[in-house]
Amino acid sequence: MLNTIKTYEALIKWKEAHLFEYVNDTASLNQFHDEIMIQACNIAVEKVKKVIGKPPCNFAWFLTGSGGREEQGVISDQDHGIVFESDFSESQIYFKKLGSELADGLKFLGYPYCDGKIMSSNSLWCQSIDGWEKQLKTWMHEMNWEAIRYLQIFFDSRTVVGNDRYIHQLKKMIVIHANRNGQLLKRFQENMQYYKRAIGPLGQLFVQTSGKYEGCLDVKQTAFLPYVNAIRLLAIKEGVMETSTINRLNNLVKQQIYRESLDEVRSQFVKLLDLRLSAPTAIVEYDDGHYLNVKTLSKAQKKELKKILRVGKFVHHYAQALIEKGEVK
């Protein structure tokens, strides 16, 4: 059905007509987003073809952020990039045009532009394979806050259109360098020092005290980031190339050193994904999906949420200790 849709206008109608069928399951919802984005890429390629012709070389279009990790909510913003084979000026011109078309097309389809400009329309995120190799080496050499942030973002990349070997090859560079250069791994660890705490010493939840989300918990900052950042750090350390937090955990718990500590982390992260979709919060804008109205949660849901948050705090400190001290306490 989707491959017969040839315009953004038809695609957004299909999306809006079918989205409700997938909003209760994270895996199905993310597969739905993938299907929309793949078809959006096909439409973009055809639109650019009418102006400047076919792609001059092979390329891969990848998602990063929550899309790369297959953890998107009902509404997701854009986080994507392009890697292409040839470094000729013809290729650079073509893929910059395609990247801009993709960003504008996705915006039309209800995916807001990324505030940080992590999009294929940004030349920093649209490069040849040689360009990307140089870019990653530069970030790994600089190791400042922005460079480390970009490396973390890139490590969450997942190919949705094209050959996956480009992204695999580039991510492997990060793993190899991080494990040869202990300072880089330490910088990853230092970059996740802070996270927003959500539970007080008496078990009270710290919610927003004013504004649009008054009475709501910021689950992105308080719940998702402690899990995502910690497991990404361990994935880099262990050379785990999977992108989703769940698949990274599935790989890590196969190792004896992690099995006992991370099995509970895995189960609580699954509950977090389910709770985000099951909680009765109206989602109209992108930021709405990052907040839970605590007052609408049942007593059992609140209890479950507190355990999720406590386990998130545990895995955050667990990963930090493993890198900082070389052991887990």
C-alpha positions as CSV (number, residue, x, y, z in Angstrom):
1,M,0.0,0.0,0.0
2,L,2.6,2.5,1.0
3,N,4.8,2.0,-2.1
4,T,1.9,3.2,-4.2
5,I,1.8,6.6,-2.4
6,K,3.8,9.1,-4.5
7,T,3.2,12.4,-2.8
8,Y,3.7,13.9,0.7
9,E,0.0,15.0,0.6
10,A,-1.2,11.4,0.1
11,L,1.4,10.1,2.6
12,I,0.3,12.4,5.5
13,K,-3.3,11.4,4.9
14,W,-2.4,7.7,5.2
15,K,-0.3,8.4,8.3
16,E,-3.1,10.3,10.0
17,A,-5.6,7.6,9.1
18,H,-3.5,4.7,10.5
19,L,-1.4,6.1,13.3
20,F,-4.1,5.2,16.0
21,E,-3.6,1.5,15.1
22,Y,0.0,1.6,16.5
23,V,0.0,3.9,19.5
24,N,-0.2,1.2,22.1
25,D,2.9,-0.7,21.3
26,T,6.4,0.8,21.0
27,A,7.8,-1.8,18.5
28,S,4.8,-1.4,16.2
29,L,4.8,2.4,16.5
30,N,8.4,2.6,15.6
31,Q,7.9,0.2,12.6
32,F,5.1,2.5,11.5
33,H,7.4,5.6,11.7
34,D,10.0,3.7,9.7
35,E,7.6,2.9,7.0
36,I,6.5,6.5,6.8
37,M,10.1,7.7,6.6
38,I,11.2,5.2,4.1
39,Q,8.4,6.2,1.8
40,A,9.2,9.9,2.4
41,C,12.7,9.2,1.3
42,N,11.5,7.5,-1.9
43,I,9.3,10.5,-2.6
44,A,12.2,12.9,-1.9
45,V,14.5,11.0,-4.3
46,E,11.9,11.2,-7.0
47,K,11.3,14.9,-6.5
48,V,15.1,15.6,-6.7
49,K,15.4,13.3,-9.7
50,K,13.0,15.6,-11.7
51,V,15.3,18.6,-10.9
52,I,18.9,17.3,-11.1
53,G,18.7,13.6,-11.9
54,K,19.3,10.3,-10.2
55,P,21.7,9.8,-7.2
56,P,25.2,10.0,-8.6
57,C,26.4,7.2,-6.3
58,N,25.3,4.8,-3.6
59,F,24.2,6.3,-0.3
60,A,22.6,5.5,3.0
61,W,20.1,7.5,4.9
62,F,20.2,7.0,8.6
63,L,18.1,7.9,11.7
64,T,19.6,8.8,15.0
65,G,18.2,10.0,18.3
66,S,15.0,8.2,19.4
67,G,14.4,7.1,15.8
68,G,17.8,5.5,15.6
69,R,17.2,3.7,18.9
70,E,13.6,2.7,17.8
71,E,12.2,4.5,20.9
72,Q,10.0,7.2,19.2
73,G,6.8,8.2,20.8
74,V,3.6,9.2,19.0
75,I,5.2,12.4,17.8
76,S,8.9,12.5,17.0
77,D,11.2,15.2,15.8
78,Q,13.8,14.8,13.1
79,D,17.3,13.3,13.7
80,H,18.9,12.0,10.5
81,G,21.8,12.1,8.2
82,I,23.3,10.9,4.9
83,V,26.5,9.1,4.1
84,F,27.4,8.7,0.4
85,E,30.2,6.9,-1.5
86,S,31.7,9.5,-3.9
87,D,33.3,12.7,-2.6
88,F,33.0,14.5,-6.0
89,S,31.4,18.0,-6.0
90,E,28.5,16.5,-8.1
91,S,27.7,14.2,-5.2
92,Q,28.0,16.9,-2.6
93,I,25.6,19.1,-4.5
94,Y,23.1,16.3,-5.1
95,F,22.9,15.0,-1.5
96,K,22.7,18.5,0.0
97,K,19.6,19.0,-2.3
98,L,18.2,15.6,-1.2
99,G,18.9,16.3,2.4
100,S,17.0,19.6,2.3
101,E,14.1,17.9,0.5
102,L,14.0,15.2,3.2
103,A,14.0,17.7,6.0
104,D,11.2,19.7,4.4
105,G,9.2,16.7,3.5
106,L,9.4,15.2,7.0
107,K,8.3,18.6,8.4
108,F,5.2,18.5,6.2
109,L,4.5,15.0,7.4
110,G,4.4,16.1,11.1
111,Y,8.0,15.5,12.1
112,P,9.3,18.9,13.5
113,Y,12.7,20.1,12.6
114,C,15.5,19.2,15.0
115,D,16.4,22.2,17.2
116,G,20.0,21.1,17.1
117,K,20.0,20.8,13.3
118,I,20.8,17.1,13.3
119,M,19.3,16.7,9.9
120,S,20.5,15.7,6.4
121,S,19.9,19.4,5.3
122,N,22.9,20.3,7.5
123,S,26.2,19.7,5.6
124,L,27.7,18.5,8.9
125,W,25.3,15.5,8.8
126,C,25.5,14.9,5.1
127,Q,28.9,13.8,4.0
128,S,30.8,11.2,2.0
129,I,32.2,8.1,3.6
130,D,35.7,9.8,3.5
131,G,34.2,13.0,4.9
132,W,32.5,11.1,7.8
133,E,35.7,9.3,8.7
134,K,37.6,12.6,8.9
135,Q,34.7,14.1,10.9
136,L,34.7,11.3,13.4
137,K,38.5,11.5,13.8
138,T,38.2,15.2,14.4
139,W,35.6,14.8,17.1
140,M,37.5,11.9,18.7
141,H,40.6,14.1,18.8
142,E,38.9,17.3,20.1
143,M,36.9,15.5,22.8
144,N,35.2,18.7,23.9
145,W,31.6,18.7,25.1
146,E,30.1,19.3,21.6
147,A,32.3,16.7,20.0
148,I,31.4,14.1,22.6
149,R,27.8,14.9,22.2
150,Y,28.0,14.5,18.4
151,L,29.8,11.1,18.8
152,Q,27.1,9.9,21.1
153,I,24.4,11.0,18.6
154,F,26.2,9.3,15.7
155,F,26.6,6.1,17.7
156,D,22.8,5.9,17.9
157,S,22.6,5.9,14.1
158,R,20.6,3.2,12.2
159,T,20.3,2.9,8.5
160,V,16.7,3.0,7.1
161,V,17.5,3.4,3.4
162,G,20.6,2.0,1.7
163,N,23.5,-0.3,2.7
164,D,24.1,-0.6,6.4
165,R,27.8,-1.3,6.0
166,Y,28.6,2.4,5.9
167,I,27.2,3.1,9.3
168,H,28.6,-0.1,10.7
169,Q,32.0,0.8,9.5
170,L,31.9,4.3,10.9
171,K,30.5,3.2,14.3
172,K,33.2,0.6,14.5
173,M,35.8,3.5,14.4
174,I,34.3,5.0,17.5
175,V,34.4,1.6,19.4
176,I,38.0,0.9,18.4
177,H,39.3,4.3,19.3
178,A,37.3,4.5,22.6
179,N,38.8,1.2,23.7
180,R,42.3,2.1,22.6
181,N,42.1,5.5,24.1
182,G,40.9,5.3,27.7
183,Q,40.6,9.1,27.8
184,L,37.8,9.1,25.2
185,L,35.8,6.5,27.1
186,K,36.3,8.6,30.2
187,R,35.0,11.7,28.4
188,F,31.9,9.7,27.4
189,Q,31.5,8.9,31.0
190,E,32.0,12.5,32.2
191,N,29.5,13.7,29.6
192,M,26.7,11.8,31.4
193,Q,27.5,13.0,34.9
194,Y,24.3,15.0,35.3
195,Y,20.7,13.9,35.0
196,K,17.5,15.3,36.4
197,R,16.4,13.6,39.6
198,A,12.8,12.8,40.1
199,I,12.4,11.1,43.5
200,G,13.0,12.8,46.9
201,P,14.3,11.1,50.0
202,L,10.8,10.4,51.2
203,G,9.7,8.8,47.9
204,Q,8.0,12.0,46.6
205,L,8.0,12.6,42.8
206,F,9.5,15.9,41.7
207,V,7.1,17.3,39.1
208,Q,6.9,20.6,37.2
209,T,5.7,23.3,39.5
210,S,4.5,25.8,36.9
211,G,3.8,26.3,33.2
212,K,2.0,24.2,30.7
213,Y,3.3,20.9,32.2
214,E,2.6,21.8,35.9
215,G,2.1,18.6,37.8
216,C,3.8,16.5,35.2
217,L,7.0,14.5,35.3
218,D,9.7,15.1,32.6
219,V,10.2,11.5,31.7
220,K,12.8,12.2,29.0
221,Q,15.2,13.9,31.4
222,T,14.4,11.9,34.6
223,A,13.8,8.4,33.2
224,F,14.9,7.8,29.6
225,L,18.3,9.6,29.7
226,P,19.7,7.7,32.7
227,Y,19.0,4.4,30.9
228,V,19.9,5.4,27.4
229,N,23.1,7.2,28.3
230,A,24.4,4.4,30.6
231,I,23.6,1.6,28.2
232,R,25.1,3.5,25.3
233,L,28.3,3.9,27.3
234,L,28.5,0.2,28.1
235,A,27.7,-0.6,24.4
236,I,30.7,1.5,23.3
237,K,32.9,-0.2,25.9
238,E,31.9,-3.7,24.9
239,G,31.7,-3.1,21.1
240,V,28.0,-3.7,20.9
241,M,26.9,-2.4,17.5
242,E,23.1,-2.7,18.0
243,T,21.4,0.7,18.3
244,S,18.2,0.3,20.4
245,T,18.6,0.3,24.2
246,I,16.7,-3.0,24.4
247,N,18.9,-4.7,21.8
248,R,22.0,-3.3,23.5
249,L,20.8,-4.7,26.8
250,N,19.9,-8.1,25.2
251,N,23.5,-8.3,24.0
252,L,25.1,-7.1,27.3
253,V,23.2,-9.6,29.5
254,K,24.7,-12.5,27.5
255,Q,28.0,-11.6,29.2
256,Q,28.4,-13.0,32.7
257,I,29.7,-9.7,34.1
258,Y,26.5,-7.9,33.3
259,R,23.8,-10.6,33.6
260,E,22.9,-10.2,37.2
261,S,23.0,-6.4,37.3
262,L,21.4,-5.6,33.9
263,D,18.6,-8.1,33.7
264,E,16.4,-6.0,36.0
265,V,17.4,-2.9,34.1
266,R,16.2,-4.4,30.9
267,S,12.8,-5.3,32.3
268,Q,12.3,-1.9,33.9
269,F,13.2,-0.1,30.6
270,V,10.6,-2.2,28.8
271,K,8.1,-1.1,31.4
272,L,9.1,2.6,30.9
273,L,8.4,2.3,27.2
274,D,5.0,0.7,27.9
275,L,4.1,3.3,30.6
276,R,4.9,6.2,28.3
277,L,2.3,4.9,25.7
278,S,-0.3,3.7,28.2
279,A,-0.5,6.8,30.5
280,P,-3.5,8.9,29.6
281,T,-1.6,12.1,28.5
282,A,-3.0,14.1,25.6
283,I,-0.2,14.4,22.9
284,V,-0.7,17.2,20.5
285,E,2.8,18.7,20.2
286,Y,6.2,17.1,20.2
287,D,7.1,18.1,23.8
288,D,3.9,16.6,25.1
289,G,5.3,13.1,24.7
290,H,8.1,13.9,27.2
291,Y,5.8,14.5,30.1
292,L,3.6,12.3,32.3
293,N,0.7,13.8,34.3
294,V,1.3,12.1,37.6
295,K,-2.3,12.8,38.8
296,T,-3.7,10.6,36.0
297,L,-1.7,7.6,37.1
298,S,-3.1,4.9,39.2
299,K,-1.5,3.9,42.5
300,A,0.0,0.9,40.9
301,Q,1.4,3.0,38.0
302,K,2.9,5.4,40.4
303,K,4.6,2.6,42.2
304,E,5.9,1.1,39.0
305,L,7.1,4.6,37.9
306,K,9.1,5.0,41.1
307,K,10.8,1.7,40.6
308,I,11.6,2.5,37.0
309,L,13.2,5.8,38.2
310,R,15.2,4.1,41.0
311,V,16.6,1.4,38.6
312,G,17.5,4.2,36.1
313,K,19.5,5.9,38.9
314,F,21.2,2.6,39.6
315,V,22.2,1.9,36.0
316,H,23.5,5.5,35.7
317,H,25.8,5.1,38.6
318,Y,26.7,1.5,37.7
319,A,28.0,2.5,34.2
320,Q,29.9,5.5,35.6
321,A,31.6,3.4,38.3
322,L,32.6,0.7,35.7
323,I,34.4,3.3,33.6
324,E,35.7,5.5,36.3
325,K,37.1,2.9,38.6
326,G,37.3,-0.2,36.4
327,E,34.9,-2.0,38.7
328,V,31.3,-2.1,39.8
329,K,30.5,-1.5,43.5
